[in-house]
Amino acid sequence: MHELPITQSLLDLALAHAERAGGGRISNLYLVIGELSGIVDDSVQFYWEIVTEGTAAEGAVLHFQRIPIEFECLDCRQGFYPDGEAYRCPACNGRNVRLTRGNEFILEALDLEQEEVAEGSERMERADG
């Protein structure tokens, strides 16, 4: 259930970015989520449809990109992806490692539909998050 406040924060962030970019309807959000983040895509999607009702983000499509776990060995500075549950460095067999990727939850970008006042046609813009 921790996805509800996370999804509400995501909406707040998206609406703030949209406002800074001049407003408009948010049509797409591009999310980067690490494997260790504990975020469940389906839960975020479920709550997204609820929290966006009546907002400029209602009907916006969420695009999820998953990031694998990556470590760096602090002894030999080798970067590596763990093999199963073994978090030993494959180069030096050391256990002195730190997580470098895999716990992210980032709003990477969003797409806005804005009306041009002079012509009345819609224009697509991308606002990076």
N, C-alpha and C positions, 0 to 999 in steps of 0.2 A: 504494500500500500504506500510505500515511500515515493512511488512514481507520481502520485497526485500533487504533492507540493513541488516536486521537480518539474512536472508538466506546467503547473501554474507559473513557476518562475521562468520557464522557457517562453511561455506566452507573453509575460511581462517584458522580457528582454526583446522579443521579436517586435512587439508593439512600440517599444521605445526606439528601436532602430528604424522602424517604418516611419515614425513621426519625425525623427531627425533627417530622414531622406525625403521629407515632403509629404508624407502620408500616402494613402492609397490602400488597396486591398492586397493582403499578403496571399500569394498563391502557392508558394512552395517554400519549405524550410529544409536545409541540408544539415544533418546532424552527424557528428563524428563521435562514436561511442567505443570506449575501450572494453575489452573482454572482461576485465576485472572491476568495471564500474558498478556492477550489480544492477544495471538498468535493463529492464525487460522491454524490448521494442513493442510487443503487443499491448503491454500495460500503458505505455506512453501514448500509443495510438488510441487506445480506448478512452483515456482521460482527456486527450487532445480534443476529441469530438465533443466532450462535455464542456470543458472550460472555454472553448473558443466560440460557443454559441452566442450569437449577437455581437460579435467583435469583428474587426477588420481581418481577422485570421480564420473566420469560419469557412470551412471547406478547403482550407490549405492542405496540401499534400506533404506529408513528412517523408523525407528520404534518409534512410539509415545507412551509414557506412561504419562497419565494425573494424576496429584496430586490434591486431593481435598483441599479446604480451611480449615485451622486449626487455631484456636486461643488459646491463653493462657490468663486466667484471672490474672490480676496483683494484685488483692486483695487476692484471695485464692489459686492462682497458679494451678488451675484446667485447664487442656487442654481439648478442646472440638471442635467438628465440628458444625458449625452454622446450625440451623434449619430454612431453608428459608432465609428471610431477617433479622431475629432477631439475633443480635449479643450479646445477653445477656448471661452471664455465667449460665449454667443450675444448677450449684452447689450452688451459692450464689446470683444469679439474678443480679450481678453487670454488669456495662457497661464499666468498666476500663479494656479493653482487648487489646491485641496486636496480630497481624498476625504473626504466626510462620511458616506456610507453605501455598503455594498456588500461589505465584508469581514467581516461579522458571522458568528458561529456561536454561537447563543444557545439555551439551553433555556428557552423562554418559560414553559411550564407543564407540569404532569403531572397525570394523574387517578389517584386512589387508590381502591381498593375496601377498605373496612374493615368488619370485623364488629363489630356492637354486642354487647357481652357480655351485657346483660340480656335482649335479645330474640332474639339469634341471627340477625337479618336483616342483609343487606348494605346499606351506605350509601356513596354515591359522594361523594367530596370532591375538590376541585381545589386543588393546592398550586402556587402560582406560583414559577417559577424565577428 
